[in-house]
Amino acid sequence: QVQLVESGGGLVQAGGSLRLSCAASGSIFSINTMGWYRQAPGKQRELVALINSGGTTTYGDSVKGRFAISIDNAKNSVDLQMNSLKPEDTAVYHCNADLTRRGIRMLYWGQGTQVTVSS
């Protein structure tokens, strides 16, 4: 089994910063991509940022230039540094991992962590 353990999040004022972390643990696997999606009340889940094991990144349009994702392949973890936060960044942020385990590619999700940005 693979588990995603998320940390970070919380309440911050507009213009502030937060850092989210997600670590994958469990039996042997290889990382294809890891990253974050978010879902605000009444809205669809949207991409925040993804990174592959080689360090190539993809960002959602609304966070480009403000958020930065990084990966630690040795620790099977990703960090999301969120700067210049806006009230519209308020959402539940879910860690996502596309992993290959025993030759089978599977998608895993974390339980989510709340990020609230006050105006």
N, C-alpha and C positions, 0 to 999 in steps of 0.2 A: 504494500500500500504506500501511497505517496500523500503526504500532508503539506499544505501551505500554511505557514504561520506568519500572520501579518502583525505589524506593530507600527506605532505612530498614529497620526490623526489627532483630532481634537478640535478645540475652538480657538480661532485666531481672528484678529481684526483685519479688515481690508488693508492690503499693502504688506501684510506680514508674510511669514514663511513657515512651512511645515515640511517634515521629512517622513516619508513612509518607507517601511522596509518589509520585504517578504522573503522568507526562506523556505525552500523545498526540502523536505526530509523524508526518509523512507528507504526502500530497497533500491538497488542500483538502477540508475537511469541516466540518460543524456538529455541535455537541454536543447530544444530547438529554438523556442523563444520564451521569454517571461515578460510580464508587464502588468499594466493596470488598466482597468475599465472603471467607469463610474456611472451611477444611476441616481438621478435626482427624482424627488416625488413627482409622479405624473409624467415622467419622461422616459424615453427608451435608454437602455444602456449604451454608452458611447465609449469609443476608444480614447484613452488618455495617452498612453505611451507603451511601446513595445521595444524590446531589444533582443537580438539573437546572441548566441554564444560567441560570435565573432565581434560583437560590439556595434553592429549596425542598428540604428534606431529609427523608429517611426513615431510621429507625434500626431495627436489630433489637432486640427486647425486652431481650436480655441485656446490651446495651451502652448503653442509654438513660441519660443523665445522667453517663456516664463518658467517652464518645467524642464528638468533634466533627469534622465534615467541612466543608471549605471548598473553594471553586472559584476558580480564576483563569482567566477566560475568555480573556484576552489571551495567556496562556501555554499554554492547553489542558491545564491540570493541576489535580489535586485533592490536597489534603493531608488526612490523617486523624490527628488528635491523640488519642492514647489515654492516659487517665489512670486512676489507681486500678486498675491492671492486676491480674488474678487469675490463678492457675494455669490455670483453665478457659478463659482467653483464648488459651492456647497452641494454635497452628494455623499452617498455611500460609495467608497472606493473598494473595488474587488481586485485582488491579485489573480493573475491568470498565468498558467504555465502549460506550454505545449511541450510534452516530454515524450521520449521514446524509451520504453522499458521492456526488456526482453523481446525486442524486435517489433513491439506494438506501439504505435503512436497514439497518445491520448491527451485530452485536454482536462486540466484540473482548475478548480476555482477555490479561492479562499472565501471565508465567511463574510468578509467585508469589514471596513472600518469607517466610522463617520468622520467626515471633515465638514466643519461648519465655519463659514467666514461671515463675520458680522460687519455691517456697514457703519 
